[in-house]
Amino acid sequence: ISAAACVHAATAFVKDGKPAADVVVERKAADKAIDRARTELTNWVFKISGAALPVVSDAKQSKAGVKIVLGTPKTSDLVAALAAKRAADFAKFKGNDGFLISEEGGFLGFGGKTIYLASATSKGVMNAVYRFLERNTDLIFARPIFAEDGFGTIYGHHADLANAVTDLVDVPSFGHHRNWSGSGDWGAGHIYRH
């Protein structure tokens, strides 16, 4: 196999405006912030691509070749297993809202893939969702009061979306990421970088 063949090909989660992935949110423990993270992910993907990503509560229910798993070790058995396997990374999230985006499975396009948007905290999962959107779309969040001429969040329309982030561990320099709208309301859902 040539070295070029081993280069990661981005994993499609939307193709031709149709879902190519399922979102998995297990119900091991209810969490409103995780539900909000799921809503933010599915809503923005729909607005950008027109694809309504199906949401399942059990990965075994999914028929898609790609699964996007959202959660913490407390809310998801899948994330708990990932946290055990990547204990050193999850240890970095103690006392902060850091997160990881990790893609596992498949080789050269064969076999199913799982994309984890995970953290030790539900706010960290929200951070992971926003970073996933930032890295895989042209979505730009802007707080209307700071945006020129009153424009807010902007994005293009794309029928194909793919994950190019195979392994990202993000730990904030300070205790928490400073990227919320300032209201403290999970419903605000806008990134603002200082």
Secondary structure, 3 states (H helix, E strand, C coil): CCHHHHCCCCEEEEECCEECCEEECCCCCCCHHHHHHHHHHHHHHHHHHCCCCCEECCHHHCCCCEEEEEECCCCCHHHHHHHHHCHHHHHCCCCCCCEEEEEECCECCECCEEEEEECCCHHHHHHHHHHHHHHHCCCECCCCCCCHHHCCCECCCCCCEEECCCEEEECCCCCCCCCCCCCCCCCCCCCCCC
